[in-house]
Amino acid sequence: MKQIKIIVEKHPDGYVAYPLGIKGVVVGQGDTYEAALSDVKSAILFHLKSFGKEVLDVDPPVIEAFIAEAGV
């Protein structure tokens, strides 16, 4: 089992979740944090079954993820 970093965003109408360090686009959503996380996990498994384990071969790998805020 490989650990994958997942970003979960809270929006006015629900939650959106997406993994870091995977080739391709994978997104999950839900009315709650837990529902979005569960949905994205399911989407990751489907992505792996569809395209193979090579989608996890990202070089260089994501070591850490940070959230920052900047005025523009």
C-alpha positions in Angstrom: 0.0 0.0 0.0 1.4 3.4 -1.0 0.6 6.6 1.0 -0.7 9.4 -1.2 -1.0 13.0 -0.2 -4.6 14.3 -0.8 -5.7 18.0 -0.8 -9.2 18.5 0.5 -10.8 21.9 -0.2 -13.9 23.2 1.5 -16.3 25.2 -0.7 -19.7 26.8 0.1 -21.5 23.9 -1.6 -19.3 21.0 -0.4 -15.8 19.5 -0.5 -13.4 18.7 -3.4 -10.5 16.4 -3.0 -7.6 15.5 -5.3 -4.3 13.6 -4.9 -0.8 15.0 -5.4 1.9 13.1 -7.3 -0.3 11.0 -9.6 -0.1 11.2 -13.4 -3.5 12.3 -14.8 -6.5 14.0 -13.4 -8.3 12.4 -10.4 -10.9 14.3 -8.4 -13.5 13.4 -5.7 -16.3 15.4 -4.1 -18.8 15.2 -1.4 -21.1 17.1 1.0 -18.6 16.3 3.9 -14.9 16.0 4.3 -15.2 12.3 4.9 -17.4 11.8 1.8 -15.0 13.7 -0.5 -12.0 11.7 0.9 -13.9 8.4 0.3 -14.8 9.5 -3.2 -11.3 10.5 -4.2 -9.9 7.2 -2.8 -12.4 5.3 -5.0 -11.4 7.5 -7.9 -7.7 6.8 -7.3 -8.4 3.0 -7.3 -10.3 3.3 -10.5 -7.5 5.4 -12.1 -5.0 2.7 -11.1 -7.1 -0.1 -12.5 -7.6 1.8 -15.7 -4.1 3.0 -16.4 -1.8 0.8 -14.2 0.6 1.4 -11.4 2.8 3.5 -13.7 0.6 6.5 -12.8 2.3 6.4 -9.4 5.8 6.7 -10.9 6.2 10.4 -10.6 9.7 11.7 -10.5 10.6 13.5 -8.4 8.0 12.4 -5.8 6.0 14.9 -3.7 7.8 15.0 -0.3 5.6 17.5 1.5 2.7 19.8 0.6 2.1 23.2 2.1 -0.8 25.7 2.0 0.2 29.3 1.7 -1.7 32.5 1.3 -0.5 35.6 -0.6 -2.1 38.8 -1.6 -2.0 39.6 -5.3 
